[in-house]
């Protein structure tokens, strides 16, 4: 007598033990579906209930709401069946057909899926309850029925979030999907704060490209505490993105402020470049066997490399062990190689491309390997999209194969570059900055232009020289150099700096301060650009990547400050008022420009 291949009533535990690494990986499957359905916005709504076993409120339900395409009745009726997939083609992140039911059962025994097209009035529901399956009460996925989402979640269908001076309005009523995990019993951590911290880090890393390119927004919401919510930021293991979960402060190299980045606005790493790959990106051809026609074909794998910037790693920046700083502890969590498929991170690890035996220096470089779904079999992508098979193999075992394993095809370029970055970082660590590193080409240009000019006796800087002892001026300028990272500057170096007509530096002065400040108390003109100013962040930061443009703008401002210097005594109040008014008008005008851009 024929037997069923599966006895579904006895498979409850097997279906729930689906091999996900953690709750973040399971939740990523649901987000994959939302992104594949072209969702712009995704809410992850976490709800708590009292747990008598722990004596405190623990996570009870997790809901996912998106404004994607929504599902047709046919797709909705099939979405909770194991092995069903609406995406057989090799595009995007779908294809495997296990994500929604398996990810849901990993976290809870009961899942409900609601979806609508052409308006929320057409919302329909399907469900799967594994306990009912085990008891023989649910033997199949019933046809979807017209149904509204639970009452407590209806307010999110049209939702407004107030953040500082900005108001964001979300609308999920035209089309979308709502998934709710009920009676969550395998969610770790069990409290909202710690779960949100984990999701910030993990989902920000997995979906960094979608968030960074501003195509998608993922918002975490605590249902019982509406003030406790956050939007996930990109978390780039290459430490190149801006904005990013962690940025640095050149003035305080080891200090970070994850998520909020208060006083931190610098990318900590930079592309690792050489003569062959001048932008730090390698387009590497690989061979694979096409599963459709069994032919050997060629595809391109993109490999990115990055290394820590000197200003965050040399001995001037961090005189003690860099690994013991908050920045060092953060990059330790990001040490390894990121494997990215269709813009979504699949796996992260060493993959036998390098050895790390008590070598913390390996945390100060980054490597990312990106490929398209046509290479899924070559990389051994798991059906739950959380790992690849990319490990050391013996070349001799594959001499007669049509195509070498992917690890062998990538080993030389990846391993050799990691060794080169490691070596470069070791050299950087031994370096300390000198006076040459803080001198601006602008200062030399102005010195040359002003060398035949007589000193203006009525200038503010000359007055400071007359009224301040030489030793005091030397001490003041020494402190400025030390603040900029020059360790133990010599008296000759100090005098060289002090004798500049104009010196340029950059600081975080706050959003409300002007674009630049100036001072004559050091016996010359000191111009300080404010890296927090909206004009700097939105415009100067980008154009300053070109050295000549940066120098030209510095000369533009320096000429104004020098003019103020030479007329300071005769019209001090007028000059100060003029610059203050100019700075305020610039801030207002640029803010207004940003408002126009949003309209």
C-alpha positions as a Python dict, from the first residue, in 0.01 Angstrom:
ca = {
    (1, 'X'): (0, 0, 0),
    (2, 'X'): (139, 340, -97),
    (3, 'X'): (252, 569, 184),
    (4, 'X'): (274, 944, 212),
    (5, 'X'): (627, 1072, 165),
    (6, 'X'): (572, 1300, 462),
    (7, 'X'): (351, 1243, 765),
    (8, 'X'): (283, 1606, 829),
    (9, 'X'): (145, 1557, 1181),
    (10, 'X'): (478, 1424, 1305),
    (11, 'X'): (692, 1684, 1133),
    (12, 'X'): (609, 1982, 1353),
    (13, 'X'): (942, 1991, 1537),
    (14, 'X'): (1138, 1916, 1220),
    (15, 'X'): (972, 2206, 1038),
    (16, 'X'): (1056, 2439, 1326),
    (17, 'X'): (1421, 2333, 1348),
    (18, 'X'): (1511, 2486, 1014),
    (19, 'X'): (1872, 2572, 1081),
    (20, 'X'): (1861, 2951, 1095),
    (21, 'X'): (2162, 3099, 1271),
    (22, 'X'): (1956, 3344, 1477),
    (23, 'X'): (1638, 3549, 1478),
    (24, 'X'): (1801, 3818, 1263),
    (25, 'X'): (1850, 3570, 978),
    (26, 'X'): (1491, 3450, 1002),
    (27, 'X'): (1360, 3808, 997),
    (28, 'X'): (1581, 3884, 697),
    (29, 'X'): (1382, 3627, 496),
    (30, 'X'): (1062, 3826, 546),
    (31, 'X'): (1240, 4147, 446),
    (32, 'X'): (1369, 3970, 134),
    (33, 'X'): (1011, 3904, 29),
    (34, 'X'): (917, 4268, 86),
    (35, 'X'): (1208, 4396, -119),
    (36, 'X'): (1139, 4146, -396),
    (37, 'X'): (783, 4282, -404),
    (38, 'X'): (923, 4634, -461),
    (39, 'X'): (838, 4763, -113),
    (40, 'X'): (974, 5109, -40),
    (41, 'X'): (894, 5102, 331),
    (42, 'X'): (904, 4814, 580),
    (43, 'X'): (785, 4829, 941),
    (44, 'X'): (897, 4569, 1194),
    (45, 'X'): (652, 4604, 1482),
    (46, 'X'): (742, 4424, 1804),
    (47, 'X'): (484, 4368, 2076),
    (48, 'X'): (536, 4249, 2435),
    (49, 'X'): (327, 4051, 2682),
    (50, 'X'): (382, 3944, 3043),
    (51, 'X'): (577, 3619, 3072),
    (52, 'X'): (508, 3434, 3396),
    (53, 'X'): (823, 3224, 3357),
    (54, 'X'): (1057, 3525, 3347),
    (55, 'X'): (840, 3755, 3559),
    (56, 'X'): (868, 4037, 3307),
    (57, 'X'): (738, 4157, 2974),
    (58, 'X'): (889, 3960, 2686),
    (59, 'X'): (844, 3971, 2311),
    (60, 'X'): (518, 3800, 2219),
    (61, 'X'): (446, 3903, 1859),
    (62, 'X'): (649, 4037, 1567),
    (63, 'X'): (468, 4190, 1272),
    (64, 'X'): (605, 4293, 932),
    (65, 'X'): (421, 4555, 726),
    (66, 'X'): (529, 4666, 378),
    (67, 'X'): (394, 4870, 88),
    (68, 'X'): (511, 4626, -179),
    (69, 'X'): (304, 4500, -471),
    (70, 'X'): (92, 4273, -255),
    (71, 'X'): (3, 3918, -357),
    (72, 'X'): (-258, 3793, -596),
    (73, 'X'): (-510, 3547, -453),
    (74, 'X'): (-324, 3258, -617),
    (75, 'X'): (10, 3359, -469),
    (76, 'X'): (-135, 3430, -127),
    (77, 'X'): (-307, 3091, -117),
    (78, 'X'): (27, 2920, -182),
    (79, 'X'): (276, 3137, 9),
    (80, 'X'): (281, 2925, 326),
    (81, 'X'): (330, 2594, 148),
    (82, 'X'): (676, 2444, 200),
    (83, 'X'): (870, 2451, -126),
    (84, 'X'): (636, 2687, -307),
    (85, 'X'): (797, 2983, -484),
    (86, 'X'): (662, 3255, -709),
    (87, 'X'): (1014, 3336, -828),
    (88, 'X'): (1181, 3058, -1020),
    (89, 'X'): (1383, 3294, -1240),
    (90, 'X'): (1736, 3388, -1137),
    (91, 'X'): (1675, 3747, -1051),
    (92, 'X'): (1681, 3931, -723),
    (93, 'X'): (1671, 3753, -389),
    (94, 'X'): (1387, 3504, -432),
    (95, 'X'): (1382, 3164, -606),
    (96, 'X'): (1424, 2913, -324),
    (97, 'X'): (1063, 2897, -203),
    (98, 'X'): (1125, 2821, 166),
    (99, 'X'): (1171, 3165, 318),
    (100, 'X'): (830, 3270, 448),
    (101, 'X'): (707, 2948, 614),
    (102, 'X'): (1044, 2824, 742),
    (103, 'X'): (1157, 3161, 876),
    (104, 'X'): (822, 3209, 1048),
    (105, 'X'): (819, 2864, 1209),
    (106, 'X'): (1172, 2921, 1336),
    (107, 'X'): (1038, 3205, 1554),
    (108, 'X'): (687, 3093, 1641),
    (109, 'X'): (431, 2814, 1595),
    (110, 'X'): (169, 3032, 1431),
    (111, 'X'): (194, 3273, 1137),
    (112, 'X'): (-71, 3479, 958),
    (113, 'X'): (-23, 3649, 621),
    (114, 'X'): (-244, 3930, 496),
    (115, 'X'): (-204, 4089, 155),
    (116, 'X'): (-391, 4334, -67),
    (117, 'X'): (-378, 4479, -414),
    (118, 'X'): (-591, 4766, -547),
    (119, 'X'): (-664, 4896, -198),
    (120, 'X'): (-676, 4768, 159),
    (121, 'X'): (-1050, 4690, 120),
    (122, 'X'): (-935, 4385, -79),
    (123, 'X'): (-718, 4248, 204),
    (124, 'X'): (-719, 3867, 234),
    (125, 'X'): (-562, 3629, 487),
    (126, 'X'): (-401, 3284, 508),
    (127, 'X'): (-249, 3116, 812),
    (128, 'X'): (-38, 2825, 932),
    (129, 'X'): (-45, 2693, 1289),
    (130, 'X'): (200, 2410, 1346),
    (131, 'X'): (35, 2306, 1674),
    (132, 'X'): (-294, 2262, 1490),
    (133, 'X'): (-104, 2061, 1227),
    (134, 'X'): (40, 1830, 1492),
    (135, 'X'): (-307, 1784, 1642),
    (136, 'X'): (-453, 1705, 1301),
    (137, 'X'): (-670, 2017, 1303),
    (138, 'X'): (-496, 2179, 1005),
    (139, 'X'): (-402, 1950, 718),
    (140, 'X'): (-370, 2206, 441),
    (141, 'X'): (-345, 2577, 376),
    (142, 'X'): (-706, 2685, 342),
    (143, 'X'): (-802, 2921, 63),
    (144, 'X'): (-752, 3281, 163),
    (145, 'X'): (-1048, 3468, 305),
    (146, 'X'): (-1130, 3835, 300),
    (147, 'X'): (-1013, 3972, 633),
    (148, 'X'): (-872, 4284, 798),
    (149, 'X'): (-545, 4289, 988),
    (150, 'X'): (-577, 4276, 1371),
    (151, 'X'): (-726, 4591, 1519),
    (152, 'X'): (-418, 4683, 1722),
    (153, 'X'): (-208, 4716, 1406),
    (154, 'X'): (-451, 4914, 1187),
    (155, 'X'): (-304, 5249, 1292),
    (156, 'X'): (19, 5165, 1108),
    (157, 'X'): (-156, 5151, 770),
    (158, 'X'): (-136, 5530, 763),
    (159, 'X'): (133, 5641, 1002),
    (160, 'X'): (325, 5961, 1069),
    (161, 'X'): (664, 5977, 1237),
    (162, 'X'): (796, 6305, 1376),
    (163, 'X'): (1177, 6323, 1381),
    (164, 'X'): (1338, 6651, 1486),
    (165, 'X'): (1220, 6907, 1227),
    (166, 'X'): (1115, 6641, 978),
    (167, 'X'): (782, 6465, 949),
    (168, 'X'): (755, 6137, 760),
    (169, 'X'): (419, 6007, 642),
    (170, 'X'): (375, 5640, 552),
    (171, 'X'): (87, 5494, 354),
    (172, 'X'): (36, 5118, 322),
    (173, 'X'): (-329, 5123, 213),
    (174, 'X'): (-292, 5103, -166),
    (175, 'X'): (-107, 4771, -178),
    (176, 'X'): (105, 4572, 62),
    (177, 'X'): (155, 4269, 283),
    (178, 'X'): (130, 4215, 658),
    (179, 'X'): (292, 3912, 825),
    (180, 'X'): (244, 3843, 1193),
    (181, 'X'): (438, 3591, 1400),
    (182, 'X'): (219, 3494, 1695),
    (183, 'X'): (315, 3345, 2032),
    (184, 'X'): (687, 3390, 1965),
    (185, 'X'): (873, 3135, 2175),
    (186, 'X'): (1217, 3128, 2011),
    (187, 'X'): (1303, 3495, 1986),
    (188, 'X'): (1636, 3577, 2148),
    (189, 'X'): (1689, 3833, 2295),
    (190, 'X'): (1347, 3834, 2460),
    (191, 'X'): (1335, 4208, 2536),
    (192, 'X'): (1277, 4482, 2281),
    (193, 'X'): (1582, 4700, 2353),
    (194, 'X'): (1834, 4421, 2312),
    (195, 'X'): (1656, 4281, 2008),
    (196, 'X'): (1655, 4624, 1843),
    (197, 'X'): (2028, 4660, 1910),
    (198, 'X'): (2089, 4327, 1738),
    (199, 'X'): (1864, 4414, 1445),
    (200, 'X'): (2029, 4755, 1403),
    (201, 'X'): (2362, 4585, 1352),
    (202, 'X'): (2262, 4272, 1159),
    (203, 'X'): (1988, 4402, 929),
    (204, 'X'): (2184, 4720, 866),
    (205, 'X'): (2470, 4500, 745),
    (206, 'X'): (2261, 4254, 539),
    (207, 'X'): (2056, 4521, 361),
    (208, 'X'): (2305, 4807, 360),
    (209, 'X'): (2294, 4866, -14),
    (210, 'X'): (1915, 4891, -26),
    (211, 'X'): (1917, 5141, 262),
    (212, 'X'): (2225, 5335, 150),
    (213, 'X'): (2090, 5395, -198),
    (214, 'X'): (1774, 5535, -30),
    (215, 'X'): (1558, 5285, -214),
    (216, 'X'): (1421, 5128, 103),
    (217, 'X'): (1353, 5219, 464),
    (218, 'X'): (1330, 4965, 745),
    (219, 'X'): (1181, 5099, 1068),
    (220, 'X'): (1175, 4922, 1405),
    (221, 'X'): (871, 5004, 1621),
    (222, 'X'): (793, 4904, 1978),
    (223, 'X'): (415, 4873, 1977),
    (224, 'X'): (366, 4942, 2348),
    (225, 'X'): (607, 5235, 2351),
    (226, 'X'): (565, 5449, 2040),
    (227, 'X'): (854, 5674, 2142),
    (228, 'X'): (1089, 5377, 2122),
    (229, 'X'): (1148, 5333, 1751),
    (230, 'X'): (1435, 5374, 1511),
    (231, 'X'): (1517, 5351, 1143),
    (232, 'X'): (1787, 5104, 1050),
    (233, 'X'): (2103, 5257, 906),
    (234, 'X'): (2357, 5101, 669),
    (235, 'X'): (2619, 4904, 862),
    (236, 'X'): (2905, 4870, 615),
    (237, 'X'): (3175, 4616, 711),
    (238, 'X'): (3405, 4795, 464),
    (239, 'X'): (3348, 5115, 670),
    (240, 'X'): (3325, 5322, 352),
    (241, 'X'): (2960, 5431, 343),
    (242, 'X'): (2831, 5769, 454),
    (243, 'X'): (2586, 5772, 623),
    (244, 'X'): (2679, 5461, 815),
    (245, 'X'): (2598, 5298, 1151),
    (246, 'X'): (2944, 5401, 1272),
    (247, 'X'): (3146, 5700, 1154),
    (248, 'X'): (3460, 5851, 1304),
    (249, 'X'): (3582, 6180, 1446),
    (250, 'X'): (3933, 6281, 1336),
    (251, 'X'): (3976, 6482, 1656),
    (252, 'X'): (3884, 6180, 1871),
    (253, 'X'): (3987, 5880, 1658),
    (254, 'X'): (3891, 5599, 1896),
    (255, 'X'): (3551, 5737, 1995),
    (256, 'X'): (3229, 5635, 1818),
    (257, 'X'): (2857, 5694, 1868),
    (258, 'X'): (2678, 5406, 1691),
    (259, 'X'): (2352, 5494, 1525),
    (260, 'X'): (2340, 5863, 1612),
    (261, 'X'): (2701, 5952, 1520),
    (262, 'X'): (2706, 6263, 1737),
    (263, 'X'): (3022, 6461, 1648),
    (264, 'X'): (3123, 6181, 1407),
    (265, 'X'): (3098, 6231, 1031),
    (266, 'X'): (3407, 6072, 875),
    (267, 'X'): (3430, 5737, 699),
    (268, 'X'): (3686, 5538, 900),
    (269, 'X'): (3821, 5329, 610),
    (270, 'X'): (3919, 5420, 255),
    (271, 'X'): (3934, 5212, -64),
    (272, 'X'): (4253, 5008, -86),
    (273, 'X'): (4401, 5098, -423),
    (274, 'X'): (4704, 5000, -625),
    (275, 'X'): (4830, 5064, -978),
    (276, 'X'): (4623, 4780, -1121),
    (277, 'X'): (4301, 4864, -933),
    (278, 'X'): (4312, 5242, -874),
    (279, 'X'): (3965, 5267, -721),
    (280, 'X'): (3987, 4966, -490),
    (281, 'X'): (3736, 4766, -697),
    (282, 'X'): (3834, 4450, -886),
    (283, 'X'): (3618, 4313, -1168),
    (284, 'X'): (3723, 3947, -1160),
    (285, 'X'): (3608, 3702, -1433),
    (286, 'X'): (3509, 3353, -1314),
    (287, 'X'): (3382, 3043, -1486),
    (288, 'X'): (3068, 2847, -1396),
    (289, 'X'): (2846, 2577, -1538),
    (290, 'X'): (2505, 2711, -1638),
    (291, 'X'): (2240, 2485, -1482),
    (292, 'X'): (2001, 2552, -1770),
    (293, 'X'): (2213, 2425, -2059),
    (294, 'X'): (2514, 2267, -1881),
    (295, 'X'): (2751, 2497, -2070),
    (296, 'X'): (3062, 2658, -1923),
    (297, 'X'): (3014, 3034, -1911),
    (298, 'X'): (3189, 3339, -1771),
    (299, 'X'): (3054, 3582, -1516),
    (300, 'X'): (3211, 3874, -1332),
    (301, 'X'): (3260, 3887, -958),
    (302, 'X'): (3314, 4232, -810),
    (303, 'X'): (3561, 4246, -522),
    (304, 'X'): (3603, 4557, -308),
    (305, 'X'): (3887, 4619, -66),
    (306, 'X'): (3925, 4882, 204),
    (307, 'X'): (4173, 4967, 479),
    (308, 'X'): (4168, 5194, 779),
    (309, 'X'): (4261, 5556, 718),
    (310, 'X'): (4586, 5672, 874),
    (311, 'X'): (4412, 5937, 1083),
    (312, 'X'): (4221, 5664, 1269),
    (313, 'X'): (4502, 5415, 1314),
    (314, 'X'): (4855, 5555, 1326),
    (315, 'X'): (5029, 5618, 1656),
    (316, 'X'): (4938, 5983, 1645),
    (317, 'X'): (4570, 5892, 1629),
    (318, 'X'): (4581, 5609, 1885),
    (319, 'X'): (4892, 5598, 2099),
    (320, 'X'): (4774, 5294, 2296),
    (321, 'X'): (4625, 4963, 2182),
    (322, 'X'): (4369, 5056, 1910),
    (323, 'X'): (4176, 4736, 1974),
    (324, 'X'): (4078, 4856, 2322),
    (325, 'X'): (3899, 5165, 2190),
    (326, 'X'): (3525, 5169, 2113),
    (327, 'X'): (3618, 5190, 1745),
    (328, 'X'): (3851, 4892, 1779),
    (329, 'X'): (3578, 4684, 1945),
    (330, 'X'): (3333, 4776, 1670),
    (331, 'X'): (3562, 4680, 1380),
    (332, 'X'): (3636, 4355, 1562),
    (333, 'X'): (3271, 4260, 1510),
    (334, 'X'): (3313, 4337, 1138),
    (335, 'X'): (3637, 4146, 1081),
    (336, 'X'): (3606, 3913, 784),
    (337, 'X'): (3491, 3893, 424),
    (338, 'X'): (3140, 3991, 321),
    (339, 'X'): (2966, 3781, 55),
    (340, 'X'): (2695, 3980, -124),
    (341, 'X'): (2440, 3832, -365),
    (342, 'X'): (2203, 4062, -558),
    (343, 'X'): (2294, 4352, -327),
    (344, 'X'): (2205, 4150, -16),
    (345, 'X'): (2470, 4008, 219),
    (346, 'X'): (2446, 3629, 236),
    (347, 'X'): (2742, 3529, 452),
    (348, 'X'): (3034, 3674, 642),
    (349, 'X'): (3355, 3506, 759),
    (350, 'X'): (3715, 3414, 681),
    (351, 'X'): (3643, 3144, 420),
    (352, 'X'): (4004, 3018, 445),
    (353, 'X'): (4136, 3315, 249),
    (354, 'X'): (4356, 3415, 545),
    (355, 'X'): (4457, 3295, 888),
    (356, 'X'): (4396, 3495, 1201),
    (357, 'X'): (4596, 3351, 1488),
    (358, 'X'): (4610, 3622, 1756),
    (359, 'X'): (4641, 3888, 1485),
    (360, 'X'): (4395, 4168, 1570),
    (361, 'X'): (4540, 4375, 1283),
    (362, 'X'): (4306, 4181, 1053),
    (363, 'X'): (4010, 4377, 1183),
    (364, 'X'): (4143, 4698, 1020),
    (365, 'X'): (4077, 4603, 657),
    (366, 'X'): (3763, 4511, 466),
    (367, 'X'): (3681, 4284, 173),
    (368, 'X'): (3352, 4233, -9),
    (369, 'X'): (3277, 3976, -280),
    (370, 'X'): (2964, 4051, -487),
    (371, 'X'): (2806, 3819, -742),
    (372, 'X'): (2484, 3773, -936),
    (373, 'X'): (2232, 3490, -878),
    (374, 'X'): (2355, 3304, -1190),
    (375, 'X'): (2650, 3199, -970),
    (376, 'X'): (2435, 3051, -690),
    (377, 'X'): (2551, 2693, -752),
    (378, 'X'): (2913, 2799, -796),
    (379, 'X'): (2905, 2969, -456),
    (380, 'X'): (2689, 2700, -297),
    (381, 'X'): (2421, 2942, -177),
    (382, 'X'): (2199, 2774, 83),
    (383, 'X'): (1825, 2774, 24),
    (384, 'X'): (1771, 2998, 328),
    (385, 'X'): (2026, 3248, 190),
    (386, 'X'): (2239, 3264, 502),
    (387, 'X'): (2556, 3085, 396),
    (388, 'X'): (2777, 2996, 99),
    (389, 'X'): (3009, 2701, 42),
    (390, 'X'): (3336, 2884, -5),
    (391, 'X'): (3611, 2695, 172),
    (392, 'X'): (3961, 2571, 103),
    (393, 'X'): (3997, 2283, -141),
    (394, 'X'): (4297, 2101, -286),
    (395, 'X'): (4367, 2210, -644),
    (396, 'X'): (4492, 1862, -730),
    (397, 'X'): (4149, 1715, -671),
    (398, 'X'): (3997, 1920, -953),
    (399, 'X'): (4251, 1899, -1234),
    (400, 'X'): (4011, 1709, -1459),
    (401, 'X'): (3703, 1916, -1378),
    (402, 'X'): (3553, 2148, -1640),
    (403, 'X'): (3549, 2437, -1395),
    (404, 'X'): (3753, 2494, -1082),
    (405, 'X'): (3569, 2550, -750),
    (406, 'X'): (3499, 2915, -677),
    (407, 'X'): (3740, 2922, -384),
    (408, 'X'): (4031, 2834, -613),
    (409, 'X'): (3925, 3092, -873),
    (410, 'X'): (3922, 3368, -612),
    (411, 'X'): (4200, 3263, -379),
    (412, 'X'): (4500, 3441, -530),
    (413, 'X'): (4342, 3783, -578),
    (414, 'X'): (4172, 3782, -236),
    (415, 'X'): (4453, 3630, -34),
    (416, 'X'): (4731, 3837, -193),
    (417, 'X'): (4541, 4162, -145),
    (418, 'X'): (4461, 4083, 219),
    (419, 'X'): (4833, 4024, 280),
    (420, 'X'): (4914, 4357, 112),
    (421, 'X'): (4655, 4544, 320),
    (422, 'X'): (4778, 4379, 639),
    (423, 'X'): (5132, 4486, 557),
    (424, 'X'): (5023, 4841, 474),
    (425, 'X'): (4831, 4870, 800),
    (426, 'X'): (5129, 4747, 999),
    (427, 'X'): (5338, 5019, 841),
    (428, 'X'): (5068, 5279, 906),
    (429, 'X'): (5053, 5181, 1272),
    (430, 'X'): (5419, 5266, 1318),
    (431, 'X'): (5380, 5611, 1167),
    (432, 'X'): (5324, 5937, 1352),
    (433, 'X'): (5220, 6260, 1187),
    (434, 'X'): (5454, 6554, 1141),
    (435, 'X'): (5410, 6923, 1074),
    (436, 'X'): (5402, 6852, 700),
    (437, 'X'): (5078, 6654, 740),
    (438, 'X'): (4886, 6948, 884),
    (439, 'X'): (5021, 7224, 660),
    (440, 'X'): (4773, 7329, 394),
    (441, 'X'): (4881, 7416, 36),
    (442, 'X'): (4661, 7722, 91),
    (443, 'X'): (4901, 7854, 356),
    (444, 'X'): (5201, 7826, 123),
    (445, 'X'): (5016, 8000, -160),
    (446, 'X'): (4916, 8288, 66),
    (447, 'X'): (5269, 8317, 209),
    (448, 'X'): (5406, 8349, -143),
    (449, 'X'): (5142, 8601, -250),
    (450, 'X'): (5196, 8814, 61),
    (451, 'X'): (5576, 8800, 81),
    (452, 'X'): (5629, 9143, -77),
    (453, 'X'): (5345, 9302, 118),
    (454, 'X'): (5422, 9514, 419),
    (455, 'X'): (5274, 9400, 748),
    (456, 'X'): (4973, 9613, 830),
    (457, 'X'): (5040, 9771, 1166),
    (458, 'X'): (4669, 9816, 1226),
    (459, 'X'): (4587, 9447, 1164),
    (460, 'X'): (4453, 9234, 1447),
    (461, 'X'): (4722, 8969, 1409),
    (462, 'X'): (5002, 9227, 1430),
    (463, 'X'): (4844, 9372, 1742),
    (464, 'X'): (4848, 9025, 1900),
    (465, 'X'): (5219, 8990, 1817),
    (466, 'X'): (5295, 9326, 1979),
    (467, 'X'): (5100, 9246, 2296),
    (468, 'X'): (5190, 8879, 2344),
    (469, 'X'): (5525, 8736, 2442),
    (470, 'X'): (5703, 8512, 2195),
    (471, 'X'): (5703, 8220, 2441),
    (472, 'X'): (5329, 8251, 2490),
    (473, 'X'): (5266, 8253, 2115),
    (474, 'X'): (5488, 7948, 2071),
    (475, 'X'): (5295, 7765, 2343),
    (476, 'X'): (4958, 7855, 2187),
    (477, 'X'): (5063, 7735, 1843),
    (478, 'X'): (5213, 7420, 1992),
    (479, 'X'): (4878, 7336, 2148),
    (480, 'X'): (4706, 7382, 1812),
    (481, 'X'): (4951, 7143, 1645),
    (482, 'X'): (4911, 6882, 1916),
    (483, 'X'): (4533, 6907, 1881),
    (484, 'X'): (4576, 6831, 1511),
    (485, 'X'): (4779, 6519, 1586),
    (486, 'X'): (5144, 6634, 1567),
    (487, 'X'): (5321, 6463, 1855),
    (488, 'X'): (5593, 6663, 2030),
    (489, 'X'): (5635, 6933, 1763),
    (490, 'X'): (5982, 7088, 1765),
    (491, 'X'): (6033, 7461, 1817),
    (492, 'X'): (6136, 7492, 1454),
    (493, 'X'): (5813, 7324, 1342),
    (494, 'X'): (5607, 7547, 1569),
    (495, 'X'): (5771, 7862, 1433),
    (496, 'X'): (5713, 7744, 1077),
    (497, 'X'): (5345, 7702, 1153),
    (498, 'X'): (5324, 8027, 1349),
    (499, 'X'): (5483, 8230, 1067),
    (500, 'X'): (5213, 8136, 816),
    (501, 'X'): (4994, 8432, 726),
    (502, 'X'): (4690, 8204, 738),
    (503, 'X'): (4641, 7856, 883),
    (504, 'X'): (4346, 7633, 793),
    (505, 'X'): (4190, 7364, 1010),
    (506, 'X'): (3863, 7170, 1033),
    (507, 'X'): (3649, 7097, 1339),
    (508, 'X'): (3300, 6989, 1442),
    (509, 'X'): (3151, 7313, 1575),
    (510, 'X'): (2781, 7215, 1576),
    (511, 'X'): (2497, 7263, 1330),
    (512, 'X'): (2405, 7609, 1455),
    (513, 'X'): (2757, 7753, 1426),
    (514, 'X'): (2868, 7927, 1107),
    (515, 'X'): (3037, 7767, 810),
    (516, 'X'): (3368, 7897, 937),
    (517, 'X'): (3513, 8077, 1235),
    (518, 'X'): (3830, 8281, 1253),
    (519, 'X'): (4073, 8402, 1515),
    (520, 'X'): (4387, 8621, 1535),
    (521, 'X'): (4499, 8518, 1883),
    (522, 'X'): (4787, 8306, 1748),
    (523, 'X'): (4962, 8597, 1581),
    (524, 'X'): (4823, 8512, 1237),
    (525, 'X'): (4486, 8433, 1078),
    (526, 'X'): (4337, 8102, 1189),
    (527, 'X'): (4042, 7984, 976),
    (528, 'X'): (3836, 7698, 1118),
    (529, 'X'): (3584, 7529, 885),
    (530, 'X'): (3279, 7379, 1055),
    (531, 'X'): (3225, 7019, 939),
    (532, 'X'): (2877, 7017, 1098),
    (533, 'X'): (2745, 7303, 885),
    (534, 'X'): (2480, 7208, 631),
    (535, 'X'): (2674, 7372, 347),
    (536, 'X'): (2985, 7170, 434),
    (537, 'X'): (2798, 6840, 463),
    (538, 'X'): (2586, 6881, 150),
    (539, 'X'): (2836, 7048, -85),
    (540, 'X'): (3191, 7107, 34),
    (541, 'X'): (3246, 6751, 152),
    (542, 'X'): (3189, 6626, -202),
    (543, 'X'): (3378, 6893, -398),
    (544, 'X'): (3670, 6882, -154),
    (545, 'X'): (3755, 6538, -291),
    (546, 'X'): (3933, 6735, -565),
    (547, 'X'): (4244, 6897, -413),
    (548, 'X'): (4249, 7200, -643),
    (549, 'X'): (3884, 7274, -573),
    (550, 'X'): (3942, 7247, -200),
    (551, 'X'): (4241, 7482, -217),
    (552, 'X'): (4048, 7733, -430),
    (553, 'X'): (3762, 7746, -178),
    (554, 'X'): (4005, 7778, 114),
    (555, 'X'): (4172, 8071, -67),
    (556, 'X'): (3829, 8227, -123),
    (557, 'X'): (3749, 8225, 250),
    (558, 'X'): (4106, 8301, 359),
    (559, 'X'): (4115, 8616, 145),
    (560, 'X'): (3801, 8738, 321),
    (561, 'X'): (3944, 8665, 666),
    (562, 'X'): (4275, 8827, 574),
    (563, 'X'): (4085, 9139, 466),
    (564, 'X'): (3904, 9136, 800),
    (565, 'X'): (4240, 9100, 974),
    (566, 'X'): (4383, 9409, 807),
    (567, 'X'): (4078, 9625, 885),
    (568, 'X'): (3998, 9473, 1224),
    (569, 'X'): (4122, 9761, 1438),
    (570, 'X'): (3944, 10031, 1242),
    (571, 'X'): (3609, 9855, 1200),
    (572, 'X'): (3608, 9563, 1440),
    (573, 'X'): (3237, 9564, 1525),
    (574, 'X'): (3129, 9607, 1163),
    (575, 'X'): (3347, 9315, 1047),
    (576, 'X'): (3229, 9078, 1317),
    (577, 'X'): (2867, 9167, 1253),
    (578, 'X'): (2908, 9126, 877),
    (579, 'X'): (3056, 8776, 905),
    (580, 'X'): (2796, 8670, 1162),
    (581, 'X'): (2508, 8789, 943),
    (582, 'X'): (2663, 8627, 634),
    (583, 'X'): (2701, 8292, 814),
    (584, 'X'): (2342, 8298, 935),
    (585, 'X'): (2204, 8388, 593),
    (586, 'X'): (2407, 8109, 432),
    (587, 'X'): (2268, 7855, 679),
    (588, 'X'): (1910, 7973, 616),
    (589, 'X'): (1948, 7982, 240),
    (590, 'X'): (2090, 7630, 222),
    (591, 'X'): (1815, 7499, 451),
    (592, 'X'): (1560, 7655, 217),
    (593, 'X'): (1733, 7496, -81),
    (594, 'X'): (1695, 7157, 88),
    (595, 'X'): (1325, 7223, 143),
    (596, 'X'): (1282, 7305, -226),
    (597, 'X'): (1458, 6983, -322),
    (598, 'X'): (1206, 6779, -118),
    (599, 'X'): (905, 6936, -289),
}
